[in-house]
């Protein structure tokens, strides 16, 4: 009788493992993935070592928007993942000076970005970047410590993996859509 119970236990355990894998694997591949912040480029919004969950599903239905915090494959080495904030959208022109960023939208309107999330200003000089179809301009919130579109160019849409959905650790900073700007101008 105990041999039969042992077989039942292992059969049930195997069924549980198969069902769990059938649920977890597609969610991990197509819906969400973990991401650990590395470096100081997004301080004070995100600190080194913070643990995030990335929403990989939303951008399949709606495109990235200005001020979204996105995780993407680094264009110069797609095996590396970066985290930055979107400041310029496709077909816009980004204007950068030492302390301000403005954008000429595709409708011709010029807007100064509300960058209240940036504490350490210093954009590294003046430049103007014209974005093409499917190109984004991203910058870190800690401008002097960020390798971003100012350094390596525009971000192709296909490199964007998703946006920051949850900050899990540290627990004191737990939150949904961490780093989001509450009121987008």
Biotite code that builds the C-alpha atoms (Angstrom):
import biotite.structure as struc

atoms = struc.array([
    struc.Atom([0.000, 0.000, 0.000], chain_id="A", res_id=1, res_name="UNK", atom_name="CA", element="C"),
    struc.Atom([2.796, 2.470, 0.782], chain_id="A", res_id=2, res_name="UNK", atom_name="CA", element="C"),
    struc.Atom([4.356, 1.830, -2.647], chain_id="A", res_id=3, res_name="UNK", atom_name="CA", element="C"),
    struc.Atom([1.067, 2.874, -4.282], chain_id="A", res_id=4, res_name="UNK", atom_name="CA", element="C"),
    struc.Atom([0.980, 6.062, -2.175], chain_id="A", res_id=5, res_name="UNK", atom_name="CA", element="C"),
    struc.Atom([4.542, 6.833, -3.235], chain_id="A", res_id=6, res_name="UNK", atom_name="CA", element="C"),
    struc.Atom([3.579, 6.468, -6.908], chain_id="A", res_id=7, res_name="UNK", atom_name="CA", element="C"),
    struc.Atom([0.534, 8.701, -6.407], chain_id="A", res_id=8, res_name="UNK", atom_name="CA", element="C"),
    struc.Atom([2.648, 11.342, -4.720], chain_id="A", res_id=9, res_name="UNK", atom_name="CA", element="C"),
    struc.Atom([5.176, 11.414, -7.562], chain_id="A", res_id=10, res_name="UNK", atom_name="CA", element="C"),
    struc.Atom([2.449, 11.319, -10.214], chain_id="A", res_id=11, res_name="UNK", atom_name="CA", element="C"),
    struc.Atom([0.686, 14.276, -8.572], chain_id="A", res_id=12, res_name="UNK", atom_name="CA", element="C"),
    struc.Atom([3.995, 16.101, -8.153], chain_id="A", res_id=13, res_name="UNK", atom_name="CA", element="C"),
    struc.Atom([4.801, 15.580, -11.836], chain_id="A", res_id=14, res_name="UNK", atom_name="CA", element="C"),
    struc.Atom([1.335, 16.852, -12.837], chain_id="A", res_id=15, res_name="UNK", atom_name="CA", element="C"),
    struc.Atom([1.811, 19.928, -10.644], chain_id="A", res_id=16, res_name="UNK", atom_name="CA", element="C"),
    struc.Atom([5.224, 20.664, -12.170], chain_id="A", res_id=17, res_name="UNK", atom_name="CA", element="C"),
    struc.Atom([3.885, 20.328, -15.725], chain_id="A", res_id=18, res_name="UNK", atom_name="CA", element="C"),
    struc.Atom([0.892, 22.590, -15.019], chain_id="A", res_id=19, res_name="UNK", atom_name="CA", element="C"),
    struc.Atom([3.065, 25.175, -13.245], chain_id="A", res_id=20, res_name="UNK", atom_name="CA", element="C"),
    struc.Atom([5.553, 25.180, -16.131], chain_id="A", res_id=21, res_name="UNK", atom_name="CA", element="C"),
    struc.Atom([2.721, 25.531, -18.659], chain_id="A", res_id=22, res_name="UNK", atom_name="CA", element="C"),
    struc.Atom([1.584, 28.676, -16.824], chain_id="A", res_id=23, res_name="UNK", atom_name="CA", element="C"),
    struc.Atom([4.890, 30.225, -15.745], chain_id="A", res_id=24, res_name="UNK", atom_name="CA", element="C"),
    struc.Atom([6.956, 29.778, -18.916], chain_id="A", res_id=25, res_name="UNK", atom_name="CA", element="C"),
    struc.Atom([4.602, 31.630, -21.314], chain_id="A", res_id=26, res_name="UNK", atom_name="CA", element="C"),
    struc.Atom([4.100, 34.422, -18.756], chain_id="A", res_id=27, res_name="UNK", atom_name="CA", element="C"),
    struc.Atom([7.875, 34.760, -18.344], chain_id="A", res_id=28, res_name="UNK", atom_name="CA", element="C"),
    struc.Atom([8.504, 34.747, -22.107], chain_id="A", res_id=29, res_name="UNK", atom_name="CA", element="C"),
    struc.Atom([5.616, 36.907, -23.355], chain_id="A", res_id=30, res_name="UNK", atom_name="CA", element="C"),
    struc.Atom([4.217, 38.957, -20.474], chain_id="A", res_id=31, res_name="UNK", atom_name="CA", element="C"),
    struc.Atom([6.761, 39.905, -17.796], chain_id="A", res_id=32, res_name="UNK", atom_name="CA", element="C"),
    struc.Atom([10.399, 39.406, -16.890], chain_id="A", res_id=33, res_name="UNK", atom_name="CA", element="C"),
    struc.Atom([12.641, 40.394, -14.001], chain_id="A", res_id=34, res_name="UNK", atom_name="CA", element="C"),
    struc.Atom([15.224, 43.162, -14.319], chain_id="A", res_id=35, res_name="UNK", atom_name="CA", element="C"),
    struc.Atom([17.878, 44.323, -11.856], chain_id="A", res_id=36, res_name="UNK", atom_name="CA", element="C"),
    struc.Atom([18.988, 47.955, -12.126], chain_id="A", res_id=37, res_name="UNK", atom_name="CA", element="C"),
    struc.Atom([22.721, 48.233, -12.629], chain_id="A", res_id=38, res_name="UNK", atom_name="CA", element="C"),
    struc.Atom([24.520, 51.552, -12.292], chain_id="A", res_id=39, res_name="UNK", atom_name="CA", element="C"),
    struc.Atom([23.708, 55.130, -11.359], chain_id="A", res_id=40, res_name="UNK", atom_name="CA", element="C"),
    struc.Atom([22.251, 56.413, -14.651], chain_id="A", res_id=41, res_name="UNK", atom_name="CA", element="C"),
    struc.Atom([18.650, 56.512, -13.390], chain_id="A", res_id=42, res_name="UNK", atom_name="CA", element="C"),
    struc.Atom([19.263, 57.919, -9.890], chain_id="A", res_id=43, res_name="UNK", atom_name="CA", element="C"),
    struc.Atom([17.355, 59.171, -7.956], chain_id="A", res_id=44, res_name="UNK", atom_name="CA", element="C"),
    struc.Atom([14.430, 57.383, -9.648], chain_id="A", res_id=45, res_name="UNK", atom_name="CA", element="C"),
    struc.Atom([16.102, 53.959, -9.508], chain_id="A", res_id=46, res_name="UNK", atom_name="CA", element="C"),
    struc.Atom([19.108, 52.918, -7.465], chain_id="A", res_id=47, res_name="UNK", atom_name="CA", element="C"),
    struc.Atom([21.674, 50.273, -8.260], chain_id="A", res_id=48, res_name="UNK", atom_name="CA", element="C"),
    struc.Atom([20.430, 46.797, -7.305], chain_id="A", res_id=49, res_name="UNK", atom_name="CA", element="C"),
    struc.Atom([16.701, 47.502, -7.356], chain_id="A", res_id=50, res_name="UNK", atom_name="CA", element="C"),
    struc.Atom([14.602, 44.593, -8.585], chain_id="A", res_id=51, res_name="UNK", atom_name="CA", element="C"),
    struc.Atom([11.918, 45.368, -11.179], chain_id="A", res_id=52, res_name="UNK", atom_name="CA", element="C"),
    struc.Atom([9.318, 43.437, -13.123], chain_id="A", res_id=53, res_name="UNK", atom_name="CA", element="C"),
    struc.Atom([9.123, 44.491, -16.768], chain_id="A", res_id=54, res_name="UNK", atom_name="CA", element="C"),
    struc.Atom([5.755, 44.663, -18.558], chain_id="A", res_id=55, res_name="UNK", atom_name="CA", element="C"),
    struc.Atom([6.413, 43.125, -21.989], chain_id="A", res_id=56, res_name="UNK", atom_name="CA", element="C"),
    struc.Atom([2.772, 43.017, -23.081], chain_id="A", res_id=57, res_name="UNK", atom_name="CA", element="C"),
    struc.Atom([1.491, 46.631, -23.145], chain_id="A", res_id=58, res_name="UNK", atom_name="CA", element="C"),
    struc.Atom([3.682, 47.803, -26.023], chain_id="A", res_id=59, res_name="UNK", atom_name="CA", element="C"),
    struc.Atom([2.227, 45.100, -28.253], chain_id="A", res_id=60, res_name="UNK", atom_name="CA", element="C"),
    struc.Atom([-1.029, 47.105, -28.185], chain_id="A", res_id=61, res_name="UNK", atom_name="CA", element="C"),
    struc.Atom([0.089, 50.715, -27.583], chain_id="A", res_id=62, res_name="UNK", atom_name="CA", element="C"),
    struc.Atom([3.392, 52.333, -28.437], chain_id="A", res_id=63, res_name="UNK", atom_name="CA", element="C"),
    struc.Atom([5.824, 53.787, -25.928], chain_id="A", res_id=64, res_name="UNK", atom_name="CA", element="C"),
    struc.Atom([5.064, 57.317, -24.766], chain_id="A", res_id=65, res_name="UNK", atom_name="CA", element="C"),
    struc.Atom([7.157, 60.259, -23.680], chain_id="A", res_id=66, res_name="UNK", atom_name="CA", element="C"),
    struc.Atom([8.333, 59.958, -20.053], chain_id="A", res_id=67, res_name="UNK", atom_name="CA", element="C"),
    struc.Atom([7.893, 56.143, -19.991], chain_id="A", res_id=68, res_name="UNK", atom_name="CA", element="C"),
    struc.Atom([10.721, 54.298, -18.235], chain_id="A", res_id=69, res_name="UNK", atom_name="CA", element="C"),
    struc.Atom([11.696, 51.535, -20.657], chain_id="A", res_id=70, res_name="UNK", atom_name="CA", element="C"),
    struc.Atom([13.966, 48.516, -20.586], chain_id="A", res_id=71, res_name="UNK", atom_name="CA", element="C"),
    struc.Atom([15.615, 47.765, -23.912], chain_id="A", res_id=72, res_name="UNK", atom_name="CA", element="C"),
    struc.Atom([18.396, 45.926, -25.666], chain_id="A", res_id=73, res_name="UNK", atom_name="CA", element="C"),
    struc.Atom([21.425, 48.198, -26.015], chain_id="A", res_id=74, res_name="UNK", atom_name="CA", element="C"),
    struc.Atom([21.738, 48.983, -29.748], chain_id="A", res_id=75, res_name="UNK", atom_name="CA", element="C"),
    struc.Atom([25.521, 48.483, -29.775], chain_id="A", res_id=76, res_name="UNK", atom_name="CA", element="C"),
    struc.Atom([25.349, 45.136, -27.939], chain_id="A", res_id=77, res_name="UNK", atom_name="CA", element="C"),
    struc.Atom([21.872, 43.553, -27.958], chain_id="A", res_id=78, res_name="UNK", atom_name="CA", element="C"),
    struc.Atom([22.864, 41.009, -25.299], chain_id="A", res_id=79, res_name="UNK", atom_name="CA", element="C"),
    struc.Atom([22.918, 43.875, -22.745], chain_id="A", res_id=80, res_name="UNK", atom_name="CA", element="C"),
    struc.Atom([19.777, 45.488, -21.311], chain_id="A", res_id=81, res_name="UNK", atom_name="CA", element="C"),
    struc.Atom([19.526, 49.172, -20.331], chain_id="A", res_id=82, res_name="UNK", atom_name="CA", element="C"),
    struc.Atom([16.901, 51.217, -18.502], chain_id="A", res_id=83, res_name="UNK", atom_name="CA", element="C"),
    struc.Atom([16.205, 54.837, -19.522], chain_id="A", res_id=84, res_name="UNK", atom_name="CA", element="C"),
    struc.Atom([13.377, 57.356, -19.914], chain_id="A", res_id=85, res_name="UNK", atom_name="CA", element="C"),
    struc.Atom([11.848, 58.245, -23.289], chain_id="A", res_id=86, res_name="UNK", atom_name="CA", element="C"),
    struc.Atom([12.149, 61.950, -24.103], chain_id="A", res_id=87, res_name="UNK", atom_name="CA", element="C"),
    struc.Atom([11.772, 61.944, -27.900], chain_id="A", res_id=88, res_name="UNK", atom_name="CA", element="C"),
    struc.Atom([9.238, 60.077, -30.050], chain_id="A", res_id=89, res_name="UNK", atom_name="CA", element="C"),
    struc.Atom([9.402, 59.027, -33.719], chain_id="A", res_id=90, res_name="UNK", atom_name="CA", element="C"),
    struc.Atom([9.525, 61.882, -36.255], chain_id="A", res_id=91, res_name="UNK", atom_name="CA", element="C"),
    struc.Atom([10.279, 64.511, -33.611], chain_id="A", res_id=92, res_name="UNK", atom_name="CA", element="C"),
    struc.Atom([13.307, 66.760, -33.156], chain_id="A", res_id=93, res_name="UNK", atom_name="CA", element="C"),
    struc.Atom([15.031, 66.793, -29.756], chain_id="A", res_id=94, res_name="UNK", atom_name="CA", element="C"),
    struc.Atom([16.827, 70.009, -28.711], chain_id="A", res_id=95, res_name="UNK", atom_name="CA", element="C"),
    struc.Atom([19.347, 69.694, -25.881], chain_id="A", res_id=96, res_name="UNK", atom_name="CA", element="C"),
    struc.Atom([21.222, 72.444, -24.099], chain_id="A", res_id=97, res_name="UNK", atom_name="CA", element="C"),
    struc.Atom([23.183, 72.324, -20.868], chain_id="A", res_id=98, res_name="UNK", atom_name="CA", element="C"),
    struc.Atom([20.175, 72.370, -18.518], chain_id="A", res_id=99, res_name="UNK", atom_name="CA", element="C"),
    struc.Atom([17.023, 71.882, -20.620], chain_id="A", res_id=100, res_name="UNK", atom_name="CA", element="C"),
    struc.Atom([15.532, 69.517, -23.159], chain_id="A", res_id=101, res_name="UNK", atom_name="CA", element="C"),
    struc.Atom([12.796, 70.542, -25.565], chain_id="A", res_id=102, res_name="UNK", atom_name="CA", element="C"),
    struc.Atom([11.084, 68.746, -28.407], chain_id="A", res_id=103, res_name="UNK", atom_name="CA", element="C"),
    struc.Atom([9.573, 69.841, -31.686], chain_id="A", res_id=104, res_name="UNK", atom_name="CA", element="C"),
    struc.Atom([6.684, 67.443, -32.178], chain_id="A", res_id=105, res_name="UNK", atom_name="CA", element="C"),
    struc.Atom([5.763, 66.170, -35.617], chain_id="A", res_id=106, res_name="UNK", atom_name="CA", element="C"),
    struc.Atom([2.844, 68.656, -35.687], chain_id="A", res_id=107, res_name="UNK", atom_name="CA", element="C"),
    struc.Atom([5.427, 71.471, -35.405], chain_id="A", res_id=108, res_name="UNK", atom_name="CA", element="C"),
    struc.Atom([4.670, 72.444, -31.799], chain_id="A", res_id=109, res_name="UNK", atom_name="CA", element="C"),
    struc.Atom([7.730, 73.087, -29.656], chain_id="A", res_id=110, res_name="UNK", atom_name="CA", element="C"),
    struc.Atom([7.480, 71.925, -26.021], chain_id="A", res_id=111, res_name="UNK", atom_name="CA", element="C"),
    struc.Atom([9.918, 72.254, -23.130], chain_id="A", res_id=112, res_name="UNK", atom_name="CA", element="C"),
    struc.Atom([10.000, 68.962, -21.233], chain_id="A", res_id=113, res_name="UNK", atom_name="CA", element="C"),
    struc.Atom([8.859, 68.900, -17.628], chain_id="A", res_id=114, res_name="UNK", atom_name="CA", element="C"),
    struc.Atom([11.782, 67.052, -16.111], chain_id="A", res_id=115, res_name="UNK", atom_name="CA", element="C"),
    struc.Atom([11.010, 67.269, -12.405], chain_id="A", res_id=116, res_name="UNK", atom_name="CA", element="C"),
    struc.Atom([12.442, 63.745, -12.018], chain_id="A", res_id=117, res_name="UNK", atom_name="CA", element="C"),
    struc.Atom([15.956, 64.983, -12.981], chain_id="A", res_id=118, res_name="UNK", atom_name="CA", element="C"),
    struc.Atom([17.960, 66.038, -9.920], chain_id="A", res_id=119, res_name="UNK", atom_name="CA", element="C"),
    struc.Atom([21.446, 66.052, -11.394], chain_id="A", res_id=120, res_name="UNK", atom_name="CA", element="C"),
    struc.Atom([21.179, 68.251, -14.471], chain_id="A", res_id=121, res_name="UNK", atom_name="CA", element="C"),
    struc.Atom([23.959, 68.652, -16.941], chain_id="A", res_id=122, res_name="UNK", atom_name="CA", element="C"),
    struc.Atom([23.165, 67.472, -20.431], chain_id="A", res_id=123, res_name="UNK", atom_name="CA", element="C"),
    struc.Atom([26.704, 67.713, -21.755], chain_id="A", res_id=124, res_name="UNK", atom_name="CA", element="C"),
    struc.Atom([26.385, 70.596, -24.190], chain_id="A", res_id=125, res_name="UNK", atom_name="CA", element="C"),
    struc.Atom([24.062, 71.522, -27.004], chain_id="A", res_id=126, res_name="UNK", atom_name="CA", element="C"),
    struc.Atom([22.763, 69.277, -29.768], chain_id="A", res_id=127, res_name="UNK", atom_name="CA", element="C"),
    struc.Atom([19.785, 68.737, -32.049], chain_id="A", res_id=128, res_name="UNK", atom_name="CA", element="C"),
    struc.Atom([18.648, 65.258, -33.076], chain_id="A", res_id=129, res_name="UNK", atom_name="CA", element="C"),
    struc.Atom([16.037, 64.489, -35.738], chain_id="A", res_id=130, res_name="UNK", atom_name="CA", element="C"),
    struc.Atom([14.259, 61.195, -35.118], chain_id="A", res_id=131, res_name="UNK", atom_name="CA", element="C"),
    struc.Atom([13.036, 59.014, -37.940], chain_id="A", res_id=132, res_name="UNK", atom_name="CA", element="C"),
    struc.Atom([10.163, 56.560, -38.128], chain_id="A", res_id=133, res_name="UNK", atom_name="CA", element="C"),
    struc.Atom([10.457, 53.973, -35.341], chain_id="A", res_id=134, res_name="UNK", atom_name="CA", element="C"),
    struc.Atom([13.237, 55.859, -33.514], chain_id="A", res_id=135, res_name="UNK", atom_name="CA", element="C"),
    struc.Atom([13.184, 57.032, -29.903], chain_id="A", res_id=136, res_name="UNK", atom_name="CA", element="C"),
    struc.Atom([15.480, 59.306, -27.919], chain_id="A", res_id=137, res_name="UNK", atom_name="CA", element="C"),
    struc.Atom([16.143, 58.085, -24.379], chain_id="A", res_id=138, res_name="UNK", atom_name="CA", element="C"),
    struc.Atom([18.038, 59.640, -21.481], chain_id="A", res_id=139, res_name="UNK", atom_name="CA", element="C"),
    struc.Atom([18.913, 58.622, -17.953], chain_id="A", res_id=140, res_name="UNK", atom_name="CA", element="C"),
    struc.Atom([17.527, 60.666, -15.071], chain_id="A", res_id=141, res_name="UNK", atom_name="CA", element="C"),
    struc.Atom([21.069, 61.203, -13.729], chain_id="A", res_id=142, res_name="UNK", atom_name="CA", element="C"),
    struc.Atom([22.286, 63.017, -16.821], chain_id="A", res_id=143, res_name="UNK", atom_name="CA", element="C"),
    struc.Atom([26.032, 63.303, -16.126], chain_id="A", res_id=144, res_name="UNK", atom_name="CA", element="C"),
    struc.Atom([26.262, 59.563, -15.251], chain_id="A", res_id=145, res_name="UNK", atom_name="CA", element="C"),
    struc.Atom([24.178, 58.221, -18.136], chain_id="A", res_id=146, res_name="UNK", atom_name="CA", element="C"),
    struc.Atom([25.237, 56.558, -21.367], chain_id="A", res_id=147, res_name="UNK", atom_name="CA", element="C"),
    struc.Atom([22.151, 57.205, -23.475], chain_id="A", res_id=148, res_name="UNK", atom_name="CA", element="C"),
    struc.Atom([20.986, 58.504, -26.863], chain_id="A", res_id=149, res_name="UNK", atom_name="CA", element="C"),
    struc.Atom([23.289, 61.515, -26.487], chain_id="A", res_id=150, res_name="UNK", atom_name="CA", element="C"),
    struc.Atom([26.236, 59.098, -26.621], chain_id="A", res_id=151, res_name="UNK", atom_name="CA", element="C"),
    struc.Atom([25.197, 56.147, -28.821], chain_id="A", res_id=152, res_name="UNK", atom_name="CA", element="C"),
    struc.Atom([22.328, 57.550, -30.891], chain_id="A", res_id=153, res_name="UNK", atom_name="CA", element="C"),
    struc.Atom([18.669, 56.804, -31.294], chain_id="A", res_id=154, res_name="UNK", atom_name="CA", element="C"),
    struc.Atom([16.882, 53.742, -29.965], chain_id="A", res_id=155, res_name="UNK", atom_name="CA", element="C"),
    struc.Atom([15.096, 51.584, -32.564], chain_id="A", res_id=156, res_name="UNK", atom_name="CA", element="C"),
    struc.Atom([11.562, 50.542, -31.578], chain_id="A", res_id=157, res_name="UNK", atom_name="CA", element="C"),
    struc.Atom([12.393, 46.857, -32.029], chain_id="A", res_id=158, res_name="UNK", atom_name="CA", element="C"),
    struc.Atom([14.990, 47.077, -29.218], chain_id="A", res_id=159, res_name="UNK", atom_name="CA", element="C"),
    struc.Atom([12.418, 48.108, -26.613], chain_id="A", res_id=160, res_name="UNK", atom_name="CA", element="C"),
    struc.Atom([11.537, 45.123, -24.423], chain_id="A", res_id=161, res_name="UNK", atom_name="CA", element="C"),
    struc.Atom([8.965, 46.771, -22.180], chain_id="A", res_id=162, res_name="UNK", atom_name="CA", element="C"),
    struc.Atom([8.358, 49.259, -19.421], chain_id="A", res_id=163, res_name="UNK", atom_name="CA", element="C"),
    struc.Atom([8.922, 49.165, -15.685], chain_id="A", res_id=164, res_name="UNK", atom_name="CA", element="C"),
    struc.Atom([5.767, 47.624, -14.205], chain_id="A", res_id=165, res_name="UNK", atom_name="CA", element="C"),
    struc.Atom([6.684, 46.876, -10.575], chain_id="A", res_id=166, res_name="UNK", atom_name="CA", element="C"),
    struc.Atom([9.503, 47.745, -8.224], chain_id="A", res_id=167, res_name="UNK", atom_name="CA", element="C"),
    struc.Atom([9.687, 44.715, -5.915], chain_id="A", res_id=168, res_name="UNK", atom_name="CA", element="C"),
    struc.Atom([12.852, 45.420, -3.935], chain_id="A", res_id=169, res_name="UNK", atom_name="CA", element="C"),
    struc.Atom([13.713, 47.175, -1.782], chain_id="A", res_id=170, res_name="UNK", atom_name="CA", element="C"),
    struc.Atom([10.323, 46.638, -0.152], chain_id="A", res_id=171, res_name="UNK", atom_name="CA", element="C"),
    struc.Atom([10.226, 50.198, 1.260], chain_id="A", res_id=172, res_name="UNK", atom_name="CA", element="C"),
    struc.Atom([10.084, 51.459, -2.349], chain_id="A", res_id=173, res_name="UNK", atom_name="CA", element="C"),
    struc.Atom([7.593, 48.883, -3.675], chain_id="A", res_id=174, res_name="UNK", atom_name="CA", element="C"),
    struc.Atom([5.343, 50.375, -6.328], chain_id="A", res_id=175, res_name="UNK", atom_name="CA", element="C"),
    struc.Atom([3.415, 49.993, -9.575], chain_id="A", res_id=176, res_name="UNK", atom_name="CA", element="C"),
    struc.Atom([4.795, 51.789, -12.662], chain_id="A", res_id=177, res_name="UNK", atom_name="CA", element="C"),
    struc.Atom([7.785, 53.108, -10.728], chain_id="A", res_id=178, res_name="UNK", atom_name="CA", element="C"),
    struc.Atom([9.332, 56.251, -12.140], chain_id="A", res_id=179, res_name="UNK", atom_name="CA", element="C"),
    struc.Atom([6.185, 57.238, -14.009], chain_id="A", res_id=180, res_name="UNK", atom_name="CA", element="C"),
    struc.Atom([5.407, 60.929, -14.262], chain_id="A", res_id=181, res_name="UNK", atom_name="CA", element="C"),
    struc.Atom([2.004, 61.434, -12.610], chain_id="A", res_id=182, res_name="UNK", atom_name="CA", element="C"),
    struc.Atom([0.833, 64.144, -14.964], chain_id="A", res_id=183, res_name="UNK", atom_name="CA", element="C"),
    struc.Atom([2.255, 64.016, -18.463], chain_id="A", res_id=184, res_name="UNK", atom_name="CA", element="C"),
    struc.Atom([2.290, 67.502, -19.981], chain_id="A", res_id=185, res_name="UNK", atom_name="CA", element="C"),
])
